[in-house]
């Protein structure tokens, strides 16, 4: 593409050059920003790498009906979605025989990480996952109730994953604050 042929002769350039240093939407940019340097080295330039995305990824709580969370989890992870499905293996007596069964620690619930638009694609897919829905946070606005998908904070998901990874039966999870040791207190190690 020949840019010289598209420029009219009556254009006044700053600095006396033949071709205007900038054309289009940023033609009135500061001279410091008009240089050929990259925008990251200029404090006056604009970069799209610093623009905020519309929907950042979060952990969302998803629910399934009739214990089909494993099916939804496997389908979504096969499509490239990061998900967390806590399970435990137990031995059950079924028709007089002992069988090892994998059960969900949180029945009908699992967690998926992604943007709201990515996960809506799966939640509202009534062909492949008609049993999958968001857990919603209900907010009263006047006489109207608004539903927003429930976001699980990253630090809470990390705590849940640490507890799940412990894999010990003698682990006690307490919601109460653990008291700190006092200065000079004797401790047995």
C-alpha positions as CSV (number, residue, x, y, z in Angstrom):
1,X,0.0,0.0,0.0
2,X,1.5,3.3,-1.1
3,X,0.7,5.9,1.6
4,X,2.4,8.8,-0.3
5,X,-0.3,8.6,-3.1
6,X,-3.1,9.0,-0.5
7,X,-1.9,12.2,1.0
8,X,-3.0,15.5,-0.4
9,X,-0.6,18.3,-1.1
10,X,-2.2,20.9,1.1
11,X,-1.7,19.1,4.4
12,X,0.5,21.1,6.8
13,X,2.9,19.0,8.8
14,X,4.4,19.7,12.1
15,X,8.2,20.0,12.0
16,X,8.2,20.8,8.3
17,X,8.2,17.1,7.2
18,X,6.6,16.0,3.9
19,X,4.5,13.2,5.4
20,X,2.4,13.9,8.5
21,X,3.9,12.1,11.5
22,X,0.5,10.7,12.4
23,X,-2.8,10.1,10.6
24,X,-6.2,8.9,11.6
25,X,-7.6,9.0,15.1
26,X,-4.4,10.0,16.9
27,X,-3.4,12.9,14.6
28,X,-3.4,15.4,17.4
29,X,-1.1,13.4,19.7
30,X,1.7,15.0,21.6
31,X,5.1,15.2,19.8
32,X,6.6,12.8,22.4
33,X,4.0,10.2,21.5
34,X,4.5,10.8,17.7
35,X,8.0,9.4,17.8
36,X,8.6,5.9,16.4
37,X,9.4,4.5,19.9
38,X,7.1,1.9,21.3
39,X,4.3,3.1,23.5
40,X,5.6,1.2,26.5
41,X,8.7,3.4,26.6
42,X,6.8,6.6,26.3
43,X,4.8,8.0,29.2
44,X,2.5,9.9,26.8
45,X,1.7,6.9,24.5
46,X,-1.3,4.7,24.8
47,X,-1.2,0.9,24.9
48,X,-3.9,-1.6,24.7
49,X,-2.0,-3.9,27.1
50,X,-3.1,-1.7,30.0
51,X,-6.8,-1.6,29.0
52,X,-9.1,-3.4,31.4
53,X,-10.9,-6.4,30.0
54,X,-14.7,-6.3,30.3
55,X,-15.1,-9.5,32.2
56,X,-12.1,-10.9,34.2
57,X,-12.0,-14.6,35.0
58,X,-13.4,-15.7,38.3
59,X,-14.3,-19.0,40.1
60,X,-18.0,-19.6,39.8
61,X,-20.1,-22.1,41.7
62,X,-22.1,-24.3,39.4
63,X,-24.9,-26.8,40.3
64,X,-26.2,-29.9,38.6
65,X,-29.3,-31.9,39.1
66,X,-29.4,-35.5,40.2
67,X,-25.7,-36.0,40.8
68,X,-24.6,-35.3,37.3
69,X,-21.8,-32.9,38.3
70,X,-19.1,-35.5,37.2
71,X,-20.6,-35.5,33.6
72,X,-20.6,-31.7,33.5
73,X,-17.1,-31.5,35.0
74,X,-15.6,-34.0,32.4
75,X,-17.4,-32.2,29.5
76,X,-16.1,-28.8,30.5
77,X,-12.6,-29.8,31.2
78,X,-12.5,-31.6,27.8
79,X,-13.4,-28.2,26.3
80,X,-10.5,-26.5,28.0
81,X,-12.2,-25.0,31.1
82,X,-10.4,-25.1,34.4
83,X,-12.7,-26.7,37.0
84,X,-12.5,-28.1,40.5
85,X,-14.6,-31.1,41.5
86,X,-13.8,-32.4,45.0
87,X,-14.4,-36.1,45.4
88,X,-13.7,-38.9,47.9
89,X,-13.3,-42.6,47.4
90,X,-15.4,-44.8,49.8
91,X,-16.1,-48.5,50.2
92,X,-19.9,-49.3,50.1
93,X,-21.8,-52.4,50.6
94,X,-24.0,-52.8,47.5
95,X,-26.2,-56.0,47.3
96,X,-23.9,-57.7,49.8
97,X,-20.7,-56.9,47.9
98,X,-18.1,-54.3,48.8
99,X,-17.5,-51.8,46.0
100,X,-15.2,-48.8,45.8
101,X,-17.3,-45.7,44.9
102,X,-16.1,-42.2,44.1
103,X,-18.5,-39.7,45.6
104,X,-18.7,-35.9,45.5
105,X,-17.7,-34.1,48.7
106,X,-20.2,-31.4,47.8
107,X,-23.2,-33.1,46.2
108,X,-24.5,-31.5,43.0
109,X,-21.8,-28.7,43.2
110,X,-18.5,-28.1,41.4
111,X,-16.5,-25.0,40.5
112,X,-15.3,-23.6,37.2
113,X,-12.8,-20.8,36.4
114,X,-13.4,-18.5,33.5
115,X,-15.1,-15.4,32.3
116,X,-18.9,-15.1,32.7
117,X,-19.3,-15.2,28.9
118,X,-17.2,-18.4,28.7
119,X,-19.2,-20.2,31.3
120,X,-22.6,-18.9,30.0
121,X,-21.8,-20.9,26.9
122,X,-21.8,-24.1,28.9
123,X,-24.6,-23.2,31.4
124,X,-27.1,-22.2,28.8
125,X,-26.2,-25.2,26.5
126,X,-29.4,-27.0,26.7
127,X,-28.3,-29.7,24.2
128,X,-25.2,-31.0,25.9
129,X,-25.6,-29.8,29.5
130,X,-29.4,-29.2,30.2
131,X,-28.9,-30.0,33.9
132,X,-26.1,-27.4,34.6
133,X,-26.9,-24.0,36.2
134,X,-25.2,-21.2,38.1
135,X,-25.6,-20.8,41.8
136,X,-27.1,-17.3,42.1
137,X,-26.7,-14.5,44.6
138,X,-30.2,-13.0,45.2
139,X,-30.3,-9.2,45.8
140,X,-33.4,-7.3,46.7
141,X,-33.7,-4.0,44.8
142,X,-37.0,-2.5,45.9
143,X,-39.7,-5.0,45.2
144,X,-37.6,-6.7,42.5
145,X,-35.1,-9.6,43.1
146,X,-32.0,-9.6,41.0
147,X,-30.0,-12.7,40.4
148,X,-26.2,-12.6,39.8
149,X,-24.0,-15.7,39.4
150,X,-22.1,-16.4,42.6
151,X,-18.4,-15.7,42.4
152,X,-16.1,-17.6,44.8
153,X,-13.1,-15.4,45.8
154,X,-9.7,-16.8,44.8
155,X,-8.4,-17.0,48.4
156,X,-11.5,-19.1,49.4
157,X,-11.0,-21.5,46.5
158,X,-7.3,-21.8,47.3
159,X,-8.2,-22.7,50.9
160,X,-10.7,-25.3,49.7
161,X,-8.2,-26.8,47.4
162,X,-5.6,-27.0,50.2
163,X,-8.1,-28.7,52.6
164,X,-9.0,-31.2,49.8
165,X,-5.4,-31.9,49.1
166,X,-4.6,-32.8,52.7
167,X,-6.3,-36.2,52.3
168,X,-6.1,-37.1,56.0
169,X,-9.1,-38.2,58.0
170,X,-7.8,-36.6,61.2
171,X,-7.8,-33.0,59.8
172,X,-10.3,-30.7,61.6
173,X,-11.5,-27.7,59.7
174,X,-12.4,-24.9,62.1
175,X,-14.0,-21.6,61.1
176,X,-12.9,-20.0,64.4
177,X,-9.7,-18.0,64.5
178,X,-6.7,-20.0,65.8
179,X,-5.1,-18.2,68.7
180,X,-1.5,-17.1,68.2
181,X,1.3,-18.0,70.6
182,X,2.3,-15.3,73.1
183,X,5.8,-14.0,73.4
184,X,7.8,-16.1,75.8
185,X,5.3,-19.0,75.9
186,X,6.8,-22.5,76.1
187,X,6.0,-24.6,73.0
188,X,6.5,-28.4,72.6
189,X,7.9,-29.3,69.1
